[in-house]
Amino acid sequence: MSSQLIGIIVIAVGGLGLLGGIIYFGMRENSGRDPLQDRLAEYGARDNLPQSLEDLELSLSFTDRVVRPMFKVIAGTASRFTPENQLEQTRHQLELAGQSHKTDARTFFGTRIILSLALGVAGFLLFFRIAPQEPLNAILLTSLFFLLGYYLPVLSLRSQISRRQNNIVKALPDALDLLTICVEAGLGFDQAMNKVYEKWDNELAVAFGRVIQEIALGKIRREALRDMAKNMEVPDVTSFTAAIIQADQLGVSIAKILRIQADQMRVKRRQRAQEKAHQAPVKMMIPMVFLIFPSLWIVLLGPSLIILMETNNPL
């Protein structure tokens, strides 16, 4: 292997490592902690505070001084050329995935651009330099790497959305039971949602806690519930919020509505379980036909084939 090829490989690996580090540390920026409180706690524990801005800047970690600002610059430059409606759609998808408090739309879109460029450069070096292919095949494979880097974050986000919606559907019947018990015990609907938020730690409880916070800040209850259903796009939650809003507007007893909704959600949960049970034999056919049956044929018919071969070809 020539020294030029070795240099290209080293440069490619170093560039991909740098881009991967930028993406990783940039996406880890919002970890759920308040950076101001962290800095105040750090300085409160130190005896000698920095005397100048230079000392303060040098006291930061390499990630805070170099990696995160670089990621923000790249993400901001990439998102500047992105249509606003696409950014708004990305914001909505982040809301559906429950990641809006960790990543904003511009950072997510910048991550897609950086990852696509990184994989595109890797594909170019791989198929044009390291393992040369035919020009047309090399171009197609490089384009495939580029598109893969562009759509991998989207596929991951869709998987998070699906997982969050499934968790909400599973938790909704039990949450409605707890809401019904609390309301029938004399608590208001808002206090009942607060009890669910205090007792449980899942996606639905977090959504209830957000509704309570929005109501405390002055938002109307029906608007907060509509926003919650919009940020989930789960049909069961949409029907539940619609029933609560209608009961609130018409003056119907919320305890009665909650009791009916809880019964309906339990029936739906049982029906979903029965549906999956009926789908199980069909799904089992694929591994049985392609994995289990060939093994059985080899075990059962293998000795017979050996005997027939020895019979037809005597020594």
SERO-4910 file (N, C-alpha, C, O; in steps of 0.05 Angstrom, whole numbers):
BEGIN
 pado doro    nc1    nc2    nc3   cac1   cac2   cac3    cc1    cc2    cc3    oc1    oc2    oc3
  Met    A     17    -24      0      0      0      0     18     25      0     36     27     16
  Ser    A     13     43    -18     30     67    -21     25     86      2      5     85     17
  Ser    A     45    104      6     43    123     27     20    143     22      8    153     41
  Gln    A     15    149     -3     -7    168    -10    -34    156     -1    -51    170     10
  Leu    A    -38    130     -7    -63    117      1    -66    116     31    -88    121     42
  Ile    A    -44    111     45    -45    111     75    -52    139     85    -67    141    104
  Gly    A    -41    159     73    -47    187     81    -77    193     77    -89    206     94
  Ile    A    -88    184     54   -116    189     49   -134    175     70   -153    186     80
  Ile    A   -126    150     77   -142    135     97   -141    149    124   -161    152    138
  Val    A   -117    158    132   -114    172    157   -130    197    158   -143    203    178
  Ile    A   -129    213    136   -145    238    135   -174    232    136   -189    246    150
  Ala    A   -184    211    122   -212    205    122   -222    196    149   -242    205    159
  Val    A   -206    179    162   -214    170    189   -214    193    209   -232    195    225
  Gly    A   -194    210    207   -193    233    225   -216    252    221   -227    262    240
  Gly    A   -223    257    195   -245    275    190   -271    264    199   -288    278    210
  Leu    A   -276    238    194   -301    225    203   -302    225    234   -323    229    245
  Gly    A   -279    220    247   -279    221    276   -286    248    287   -301    251    306
  Leu    A   -275    269    274   -280    297    283   -310    303    279   -322    315    297
  Leu    A   -321    296    255   -349    302    251   -367    286    270   -387    297    280
  Gly    A   -360    261    274   -376    245    293   -375    257    321   -395    257    335
  Gly    A   -351    266    330   -349    279    356   -365    304    358   -378    310    378
  Ile    A   -365    320    336   -381    345    336   -411    339    338   -425    351    354
  Ile    A   -420    319    323   -448    311    324   -455    301    352   -476    308    363
  Tyr    A   -438    284    363   -444    271    389   -446    292    411   -465    293    426
  Phe    A   -425    308    414   -425    327    435   -445    350    431   -455    361    450
  Gly    A   -451    356    405   -471    377    400   -499    367    407   -514    383    418
  Met    A   -505    342    402   -531    332    409   -534    327    439   -556    326    449
  Arg    A   -511    325    453   -512    321    482   -514    347    497   -511    348    521
  Glu    A   -517    369    482   -516    395    496   -538    399    516   -533    408    538
  Asn    A   -563    391    508   -585    394    526   -589    368    541   -603    350    531
  Ser    A   -577    365    564   -579    340    579   -600    341    601   -602    323    617
  Gly    A   -617    362    601   -638    364    621   -629    379    646   -646    385    663
  Arg    A   -604    387    648   -594    402    671   -591    431    663   -587    438    639
  Asp    A   -593    449    683   -590    477    678   -560    484    678   -547    481    699
  Pro    A   -548    492    655   -519    498    655   -512    521    673   -490    521    684
  Leu    A   -530    540    677   -524    563    695   -521    553    724   -503    561    738
  Gln    A   -539    535    732   -537    525    759   -512    508    762   -499    508    784
  Asp    A   -504    493    742   -480    477    743   -455    495    746   -437    489    762
  Arg    A   -455    517    731   -432    535    733   -431    549    760   -409    553    772
  Leu    A   -454    557    771   -455    570    797   -446    551    819   -431    558    837
  Ala    A   -455    525    817   -446    506    836   -416    501    834   -403    497    855
  Glu    A   -405    501    810   -377    497    806   -361    520    818   -341    515    832
  Tyr    A   -370    544    813   -355    567    824   -359    570    854   -341    580    868
  Gly    A   -382    561    864   -386    562    893   -368    543    908   -361    548    931
  Ala    A   -360    521    895   -343    502    907   -313    509    905   -296    496    917
  Arg    A   -307    529    889   -279    536    885   -271    559    903   -287    576    910
  Asp    A   -246    559    911   -237    580    929   -228    604    913   -233    627    922
  Asn    A   -216    600    890   -206    623    875   -222    625    849   -220    608    831
  Leu    A   -238    646    848   -254    651    824   -237    663    802   -217    677    809
  Pro    A   -244    660    777   -228    672    755   -229    702    757   -250    714    762
  Gln    A   -206    714    752   -204    743    755   -209    758    729   -213    783    730
  Ser    A   -210    744    706   -214    758    681   -231    740    663   -236    716    669
  Leu    A   -240    751    640   -255    736    620   -238    714    608   -248    692    601
  Glu    A   -212    719    605   -194    698    594   -193    674    613   -194    651    604
  Asp    A   -190    680    639   -190    658    659   -217    642    658   -217    618    660
  Leu    A   -238    658    656   -265    645    655   -267    627    630   -278    605    632
  Glu    A   -257    637    607   -259    622    583   -242    597    584   -250    575    575
  Leu    A   -218    599    595   -200    576    597   -210    556    618   -202    533    617
  Ser    A   -227    564    636   -237    545    656   -258    526    644   -264    506    656
  Leu    A   -269    533    621   -288    516    608   -274    492    596   -250    492    591
  Ser    A   -290    471    592   -279    446    580   -275    450    550   -285    469    538
  Phe    A   -260    432    538   -255    433    509   -281    431    493   -284    443    472
  Thr    A   -299    415    504   -325    411    490   -341    437    490   -352    444    469
  Asp    A   -341    452    513   -356    477    514   -342    499    498   -356    516    487
  Arg    A   -316    498    496   -302    520    482   -299    516    452   -299    535    437
  Val    A   -298    491    443   -292    486    415   -314    470    401   -324    478    381
  Val    A   -320    446    412   -337    427    397   -366    438    394   -376    439    372
  Arg    A   -378    447    416   -405    456    414   -408    481    398   -427    483    382
  Pro    A   -391    502    401   -393    525    383   -390    517    353   -403    528    336
  Met    A   -371    499    347   -368    490    320   -393    477    309   -401    481    286
  Phe    A   -405    459    326   -429    446    317   -452    466    313   -467    464    293
  Lys    A   -454    486    330   -475    507    327   -471    522    301   -490    529    287
  Val    A   -446    529    295   -441    544    270   -448    528    245   -461    538    227
  Ile    A   -440    502    245   -447    485    222   -477    481    220   -488    482    198
  Ala    A   -490    475    243   -519    471    242   -534    496    234   -553    495    219
  Gly    A   -525    519    244   -538    544    237   -535    551    207   -554    560    195
  Thr    A   -511    546    196   -507    551    168   -523    532    151   -535    541    130
  Ala    A   -526    507    159   -541    488    143   -571    494    144   -585    492    124
  Ser    A   -581    501    168   -609    507    171   -618    533    159   -641    538    154
  Arg    A   -598    551    153   -605    577    141   -616    573    113   -631    590    104
  Phe    A   -609    552    100   -618    547     73   -641    527     73   -649    517     51
  Thr    A   -653    521     96   -675    502     98   -702    517     97   -704    538    111
  Pro    A   -721    508     82   -748    521     82   -760    521    110   -757    502    125
  Glu    A   -775    542    116   -786    544    143   -808    523    148   -811    513    170
  Asn    A   -823    516    127   -843    495    131   -831    468    138   -842    452    152
  Gln    A   -807    462    127   -793    437    134   -783    438    162   -784    418    176
  Leu    A   -774    461    171   -766    464    199   -789    461    218   -787    448    239
  Glu    A   -812    472    210   -836    469    226   -846    440    228   -854    431    249
  Gln    A   -843    426    206   -850    397    206   -831    382    224   -839    363    238
  Thr    A   -806    389    223   -786    376    240   -792    382    270   -789    364    287
  Arg    A   -800    406    276   -808    413    304   -831    395    313   -831    385    336
  His    A   -850    392    295   -873    375    303   -865    346    307   -875    333    326
  Gln    A   -847    336    291   -838    309    295   -822    306    320   -824    285    334
  Leu    A   -807    326    327   -792    325    353   -812    326    376   -807    313    397
  Glu    A   -833    341    373   -854    341    394   -867    313    397   -871    303    419
  Leu    A   -872    300    374   -884    274    375   -865    253    388   -874    235    401
  Ala    A   -839    257    383   -820    239    395   -813    245    424   -799    230    437
  Gly    A   -823    268    434   -816    276    461   -788    286    464   -776    285    486
  Gln    A   -775    296    442   -748    305    442   -745    335    439   -723    345    435
  Ser    A   -767    350    440   -766    378    435   -750    393    457   -739    414    451
  His    A   -749    383    481   -735    396    503   -705    389    502   -689    402    516
  Lys    A   -697    370    485   -669    363    483   -656    374    457   -633    382    458
  Thr    A   -671    375    435   -660    382    409   -680    400    395   -704    394    395
  Asp    A   -671    422    384   -688    439    368   -686    431    338   -669    414    331
  Ala    A   -704    442    322   -706    433    294   -681    440    278   -673    424    262
  Arg    A   -670    463    283   -646    471    268   -622    453    275   -607    446    257
  Thr    A   -619    446    300   -597    428    307   -601    401    295   -582    389    286
  Phe    A   -626    391    295   -631    365    283   -626    365    253   -614    346    243
  Phe    A   -635    386    240   -630    388    211   -601    391    205   -591    380    185
  Gly    A   -587    406    221   -558    409    217   -544    382    221   -524    376    207
  Thr    A   -553    366    240   -542    339    244   -546    322    219   -528    307    211
  Arg    A   -569    324    206   -574    309    182   -554    317    160   -543    300    146
  Ile    A   -550    343    157   -531    353    136   -503    344    142   -489    334    124
  Ile    A   -494    346    167   -467    338    174   -463    309    170   -442    300    159
  Leu    A   -482    292    178   -479    263    176   -479    255    146   -464    237    139
  Ser    A   -496    268    130   -497    261    102   -471    268     88   -461    253     71
  Leu    A   -459    291     95   -434    299     83   -411    280     92   -394    272     76
  Ala    A   -412    272    118   -391    254    128   -393    227    114   -372    217    105
  Leu    A   -417    216    111   -419    190     97   -414    193     67   -403    174     55
  Gly    A   -421    216     56   -415    220     28   -385    221     22   -376    209      3
  Val    A   -370    235     39   -341    236     36   -329    208     41   -311    200     27
  Ala    A   -340    193     61   -330    166     65   -335    148     41   -318    133     34
  Gly    A   -359    151     29   -364    135      6   -347    142    -18   -338    125    -33
  Phe    A   -342    168    -21   -324    177    -43   -296    166    -40   -285    155    -59
  Leu    A   -285    168    -16   -258    157    -11   -257    127    -14   -237    116    -24
  Leu    A   -279    114     -5   -279     84     -6   -281     74    -35   -266     56    -43
  Phe    A   -299     85    -51   -305     74    -77   -289     87   -100   -288     77   -122
  Phe    A   -276    110    -94   -259    122   -115   -229    119   -109   -213    120   -128
  Arg    A   -222    116    -84   -193    115    -77   -185     88    -65   -167     75    -76
  Ile    A   -198     80    -43   -189     56    -29   -195     31    -45   -178     14    -49
  Ala    A   -220     28    -52   -229      4    -68   -243     14    -93   -267     15    -94
  Pro    A   -227     22   -113   -239     34   -137   -260     16   -151   -256     -8   -153
  Gln    A   -282     28   -159   -303     14   -174   -306     27   -201   -292     47   -208
  Glu    A   -323     16   -217   -331     29   -242   -342     56   -237   -356     60   -216
  Pro    A   -337     76   -254   -346    103   -248   -376    105   -241   -384    119   -222
  Leu    A   -393     92   -257   -422     93   -252   -429     80   -225   -444     91   -210
  Asn    A   -417     57   -220   -423     43   -195   -412     60   -171   -425     61   -150
  Ala    A   -389     72   -174   -378     88   -153   -396    112   -147   -400    119   -123
  Ile    A   -406    125   -168   -424    148   -164   -450    139   -150   -459    153   -132
  Leu    A   -461    117   -158   -486    107   -146   -482     99   -117   -498    106   -100
  Leu    A   -460     86   -111   -454     78    -83   -449    102    -65   -457    103    -42
  Thr    A   -434    122    -76   -429    146    -61   -455    161    -55   -459    171    -33
  Ser    A   -472    163    -75   -498    176    -71   -515    161    -51   -530    173    -35
  Leu    A   -513    134    -51   -527    118    -31   -517    124     -3   -533    127     15
  Phe    A   -491    127      1   -480    134     27   -490    162     35   -497    166     59
  Phe    A   -491    180     16   -500    207     23   -529    207     32   -536    219     52
  Leu    A   -546    193     17   -574    192     24   -578    177     51   -596    184     66
  Leu    A   -562    156     55   -564    142     80   -558    160    104   -572    159    124
  Gly    A   -537    176    102   -531    195    123   -553    216    127   -557    226    149
  Tyr    A   -566    223    105   -587    244    107   -613    233    120   -627    248    134
  Tyr    A   -619    208    116   -644    197    125   -642    180    150   -662    173    162
  Leu    A   -618    173    159   -615    158    184   -627    172    208   -641    159    223
  Pro    A   -621    198    213   -634    211    235   -664    212    234   -678    210    254
  Val    A   -675    213    209   -704    213    206   -716    186    213   -736    184    227
  Leu    A   -702    165    205   -712    138    212   -710    133    242   -728    121    254
  Ser    A   -689    143    255   -687    141    284   -709    157    298   -720    148    318
  Leu    A   -715    181    287   -736    197    299   -764    184    296   -780    184    315
  Arg    A   -769    172    273   -794    158    269   -796    134    288   -818    128    298
  Ser    A   -774    120    293   -775     98    312   -781    108    340   -796     95    354
  Gln    A   -770    131    348   -776    142    374   -805    150    376   -818    147    397
  Ile    A   -816    161    354   -845    169    354   -862    145    358   -881    145    374
  Ser    A   -857    123    343   -873     99    345   -871     87    373   -891     78    384
  Arg    A   -847     86    384   -843     75    411   -858     92    432   -870     81    450
  Arg    A   -857    118    429   -871    136    448   -901    132    446   -915    131    467
  Gln    A   -912    131    422   -941    127    419   -950    100    430   -971     99    442
  Asn    A   -934     79    426   -941     53    437   -941     54    467   -959     42    480
  Asn    A   -922     67    479   -921     70    508   -945     85    519   -956     78    540
  Ile    A   -953    106    504   -976    121    513  -1002    105    511  -1019    105    529
  Val    A  -1005     89    490  -1029     72    487  -1030     52    509  -1051     46    519
  Lys    A  -1007     40    516  -1007     20    538  -1013     32    565  -1026     19    582
  Ala    A  -1004     57    570  -1007     70    596  -1035     83    600  -1043     88    622
  Leu    A  -1049     89    578  -1073    104    580  -1095     91    596  -1107    104    613
  Pro    A  -1102     65    593  -1123     53    609  -1118     55    639  -1136     61    654
  Asp    A  -1093     49    648  -1087     50    676  -1088     79    686  -1097     85    709
  Ala    A  -1080     98    669  -1081    126    677  -1110    135    680  -1117    150    699
  Leu    A  -1128    126    662  -1156    133    665  -1168    121    690  -1185    133    703
  Asp    A  -1160     97    697  -1170     85    722  -1162    102    746  -1178    107    764
  Leu    A  -1137    111    746  -1128    127    769  -1142    155    769  -1148    165    790
  Leu    A  -1146    166    745  -1161    191    744  -1189    188    754  -1199    205    769
  Thr    A  -1202    166    747  -1229    161    756  -1231    158    786  -1248    169    799
  Ile    A  -1212    143    798  -1211    140    827  -1207    167    841  -1221    172    861
  Cys    A  -1189    183    831  -1183    209    843  -1207    228    842  -1214    241    861
  Val    A  -1220    228    818  -1243    247    815  -1266    237    832  -1280    254    844
  Glu    A  -1271    211    832  -1293    201    849  -1288    204    879  -1306    205    895
  Ala    A  -1262    207    886  -1255    211    914  -1258    240    922  -1255    247    946
  Gly    A  -1264    258    903  -1269    286    910  -1249    306    898  -1253    330    902
  Leu    A  -1228    297    885  -1209    315    873  -1220    327    847  -1236    314    834
  Gly    A  -1210    350    840  -1216    361    814  -1200    347    792  -1182    332    798
  Phe    A  -1208    353    767  -1194    339    745  -1165    347    743  -1148    331    738
  Asp    A  -1159    373    748  -1131    382    747  -1115    369    769  -1092    360    764
  Gln    A  -1126    367    793  -1112    354    815  -1108    324    810  -1088    312    817
  Ala    A  -1128    312    796  -1125    283    789  -1103    279    769  -1087    260    772
  Met    A  -1100    297    749  -1078    294    730  -1052    299    745  -1032    286    738
  Asn    A  -1051    317    764  -1027    321    779  -1019    296    795   -995    291    799
  Lys    A  -1039    282    805  -1033    257    820  -1020    236    801  -1001    222    809
  Val    A  -1031    234    776  -1019    216    757   -990    224    751   -972    207    748
  Tyr    A   -985    250    749   -958    260    743   -939    254    767   -916    248    762
  Glu    A   -949    255    791   -932    250    814   -927    220    818   -905    213    827
  Lys    A   -947    203    812   -944    175    818   -928    160    797   -914    141    804
  Trp    A   -930    168    772   -918    152    750   -896    168    737   -894    192    740
  Asp    A   -880    153    722   -857    164    707   -857    152    679   -840    135    673
  Asn    A   -876    160    663   -877    151    635   -885    175    617   -888    197    627
  Glu    A   -887    169    592   -892    191    572   -919    205    577   -922    229    575
  Leu    A   -940    189    584   -966    201    589   -966    218    614   -978    239    615
  Ala    A   -953    209    635   -951    225    660   -936    251    655   -944    271    666
  Val    A   -915    250    639   -901    275    633   -918    294    617   -918    318    621
  Ala    A   -934    283    599   -953    300    584   -974    312    602   -981    336    599
  Phe    A   -984    297    621  -1003    308    641   -990    330    657  -1002    351    662
  Gly    A   -965    326    665   -951    347    680   -947    372    664   -948    394    675
  Arg    A   -942    369    638   -940    393    621   -966    408    619   -967    433    619
  Val    A   -988    393    617  -1015    406    617  -1020    422    643  -1029    444    642
  Ile    A  -1013    410    665  -1016    424    691   -999    449    692  -1009    470    702
  Gln    A   -975    448    682   -958    472    682   -969    493    664   -968    517    671
  Glu    A   -980    486    641   -991    505    623  -1016    518    635  -1020    542    632
  Ile    A  -1033    502    648  -1056    513    661  -1048    532    684  -1061    553    687
  Ala    A  -1027    525    699  -1018    543    720  -1007    570    709  -1008    590    723
  Leu    A   -997    569    685   -987    594    672  -1009    610    659  -1003    631    648
  Gly    A  -1034    601    660  -1056    617    650  -1069    606    625  -1087    619    615
  Lys    A  -1061    583    615  -1073    572    591  -1099    559    598  -1102    547    619
  Ile    A  -1118    561    579  -1144    549    584  -1141    518    582  -1125    508    567
  Arg    A  -1157    504    599  -1154    476    601  -1159    462    574  -1143    444    567
  Arg    A  -1179    470    560  -1186    456    535  -1164    460    514  -1158    442    498
  Glu    A  -1152    484    514  -1130    489    496  -1105    472    503  -1092    462    486
  Ala    A  -1100    470    529  -1077    453    538  -1082    424    531  -1063    410    522
  Leu    A  -1106    414    534  -1112    387    527  -1111    382    497  -1101    362    488
  Arg    A  -1120    401    481  -1118    399    452  -1089    398    443  -1081    382    425
  Asp    A  -1072    415    455  -1044    415    448  -1031    388    456  -1014    378    441
  Met    A  -1039    377    478  -1028    351    487  -1035    330    466  -1018    314    459
  Ala    A  -1061    329    458  -1069    309    438  -1054    314    411  -1047    295    397
  Lys    A  -1050    339    404  -1036    345    379  -1007    336    380   -996    327    360
  Asn    A   -994    338    403   -966    331    406   -962    301    410   -940    291    413
  Met    A   -984    286    409   -982    256    411   -992    242    386   -980    223    377
  Glu    A  -1014    252    374  -1026    240    351  -1033    210    356  -1028    193    340
  Val    A  -1045    206    380  -1054    179    387  -1085    181    387  -1096    197    402
  Pro    A  -1098    164    371  -1128    166    369  -1142    163    396  -1161    177    401
  Asp    A  -1132    146    414  -1145    142    440  -1143    167    457  -1162    175    470
  Val    A  -1120    180    456  -1116    205    471  -1134    227    459  -1145    244    474
  Thr    A  -1136    228    433  -1153    248    420  -1182    245    428  -1195    265    434
  Ser    A  -1192    221    428  -1220    216    436  -1224    222    466  -1245    233    473
  Phe    A  -1204    216    482  -1206    222    511  -1207    252    516  -1224    262    531
  Thr    A  -1189    267    503  -1189    296    507  -1215    309    496  -1225    328    508
  Ala    A  -1224    299    474  -1249    309    462  -1273    305    481  -1290    322    485
  Ala    A  -1274    281    494  -1295    276    513  -1293    294    537  -1314    303    547
  Ile    A  -1269    298    547  -1266    316    571  -1274    345    564  -1287    358    580
  Ile    A  -1265    354    541  -1272    382    533  -1302    385    529  -1313    405    538
  Gln    A  -1315    365    517  -1344    366    513  -1358    365    540  -1378    380    544
  Ala    A  -1350    348    558  -1362    347    585  -1358    373    600  -1376    382    614
  Asp    A  -1335    386    597  -1330    411    610  -1348    433    599  -1358    450    614
  Gln    A  -1353    433    573  -1369    454    561  -1399    450    566  -1414    470    569
  Leu    A  -1408    425    568  -1436    419    572  -1444    416    601  -1468    414    607
  Gly    A  -1424    416    619  -1430    413    647  -1436    385    656  -1449    381    677
  Val    A  -1428    365    640  -1432    337    647  -1412    329    669  -1390    340    670
  Ser    A  -1419    309    685  -1402    300    706  -1377    287    694  -1378    269    678
  Ile    A  -1353    298    701  -1328    288    690  -1322    260    701  -1310    243    687
  Ala    A  -1331    254    725  -1327    227    737  -1341    206    720  -1330    184    715
  Lys    A  -1365    212    711  -1380    193    694  -1366    189    668  -1364    166    658
  Ile    A  -1357    211    656  -1343    209    630  -1317    193    633  -1311    177    616
  Leu    A  -1303    198    654  -1278    183    659  -1283    153    662  -1268    136    653
  Arg    A  -1305    146    677  -1312    118    680  -1318    105    653  -1308     83    648
  Ile    A  -1333    119    637  -1339    107    610  -1314    105    593  -1310     84    580
  Gln    A  -1297    126    593  -1272    125    578  -1254    102    588  -1242     89    571
  Ala    A  -1252     99    614  -1235     77    624  -1245     50    615  -1229     33    608
  Asp    A  -1271     46    616  -1282     20    607  -1276     16    577  -1269     -6    569
  Gln    A  -1280     37    561  -1275     34    532  -1245     28    527  -1239     12    509
  Met    A  -1227     41    541  -1198     37    537  -1190      9    545  -1173     -3    532
  Arg    A  -1202     -2    566  -1196    -30    573  -1206    -49    552  -1192    -69    546
  Val    A  -1229    -44    541  -1240    -61    519  -1221    -60    495  -1215    -80    482
  Lys    A  -1212    -35    488  -1194    -32    465  -1167    -47    470  -1156    -59    452
  Arg    A  -1157    -45    495  -1133    -59    501  -1136    -89    498  -1118   -103    488
  Arg    A  -1159    -99    507  -1163   -128    504  -1166   -136    475  -1156   -156    466
  Gln    A  -1179   -119    459  -1181   -124    430  -1154   -123    416  -1149   -140    398
  Arg    A  -1137   -105    424  -1110   -104    412  -1094   -128    419  -1080   -139    402
  Ala    A  -1097   -138    444  -1083   -162    451  -1093   -186    436  -1077   -203    427
  Gln    A  -1119   -188    432  -1130   -210    416  -1121   -208    387  -1116   -229    374
  Glu    A  -1120   -184    376  -1111   -181    349  -1082   -190    345  -1076   -204    325
  Lys    A  -1065   -183    364  -1037   -192    362  -1035   -222    366  -1018   -235    353
  Ala    A  -1052   -233    383  -1052   -262    386  -1060   -277    360  -1049   -298    354
  His    A  -1079   -265    346  -1088   -277    320  -1067   -274    299  -1065   -290    280
  Gln    A  -1050   -253    301  -1029   -249    281  -1005   -266    286   -988   -270    268
  Ala    A  -1002   -277    310   -978   -293    317   -974   -317    299   -951   -321    290
  Pro    A   -995   -334    293   -989   -357    275   -979   -349    247   -962   -362    236
  Val    A   -990   -327    237   -981   -318    210   -952   -309    211   -936   -315    193
  Lys    A   -944   -294    232   -917   -285    235   -898   -308    241   -874   -306    234
  Met    A   -907   -329    253   -890   -352    259   -884   -369    234   -866   -385    235
  Met    A   -900   -365    213   -895   -381    189   -868   -376    176   -855   -394    166
  Ile    A   -859   -350    177   -834   -343    163   -810   -357    176   -795   -370    162
  Pro    A   -806   -355    203   -784   -370    214   -787   -400    213   -767   -415    211
  Met    A   -812   -410    213   -816   -439    212   -808   -449    184   -795   -470    182
  Val    A   -816   -435    163   -811   -444    136   -782   -442    128   -770   -460    116
  Phe    A   -769   -419    136   -742   -414    127   -720   -423    147   -697   -425    139
  Leu    A   -727   -429    172   -707   -436    192   -712   -463    204   -694   -480    205
  Ile    A   -737   -468    214   -742   -493    228   -745   -516    209   -733   -537    214
  Phe    A   -762   -513    189   -767   -536    170   -741   -545    156   -737   -569    155
  Pro    A   -724   -527    146   -699   -538    134   -682   -554    153   -670   -574    145
  Ser    A   -681   -545    178   -665   -560    198   -678   -588    203   -663   -608    205
  Leu    A   -704   -589    204   -717   -615    208   -712   -633    184   -708   -657    187
  Trp    A   -714   -622    160   -709   -638    136   -681   -649    136   -676   -672    128
  Ile    A   -662   -633    144   -634   -642    144   -631   -664    165   -617   -684    159
  Val    A   -643   -661    188   -640   -682    209   -654   -707    201   -644   -729    206
  Leu    A   -678   -705    190   -694   -729    184   -685   -742    158   -684   -767    157
  Leu    A   -680   -727    137   -674   -738    111   -645   -741    106   -637   -755     87
  Gly    A   -628   -728    122   -599   -730    118   -588   -758    119   -574   -767    100
  Pro    A   -594   -774    139   -584   -802    140   -595   -818    117   -580   -835    106
  Ser    A   -620   -814    109   -631   -829     86   -616   -823     60   -610   -841     44
  Leu    A   -609   -797     56   -594   -790     32   -566   -802     32   -557   -811     11
  Ile    A   -554   -803     55   -527   -815     57   -529   -845     50   -511   -855     36
  Ile    A   -549   -859     61   -552   -887     55   -557   -892     25   -546   -910     13
  Leu    A   -575   -875     13   -580   -878    -16   -555   -873    -32   -550   -886    -52
  Met    A   -539   -853    -25   -514   -848    -40   -495   -871    -37   -482   -878    -57
  Glu    A   -493   -882    -13   -475   -905    -10   -485   -930    -25   -469   -945    -35
  Thr    A   -512   -933    -27   -524   -956    -42   -519   -953    -72   -512   -973    -85
  Asn    A   -522   -929    -83   -519   -925   -111   -490   -924   -120   -484   -929   -143
  Asn    A   -471   -919   -101   -443   -918   -107   -428   -938    -89   -414   -929    -71
  Pro    A   -431   -965    -93   -417   -984    -75   -387   -983    -81   -379   -978   -103
  Leu    A   -372   -988    -60   -344   -988    -63   -334  -1013    -78   -310  -1016    -82
***
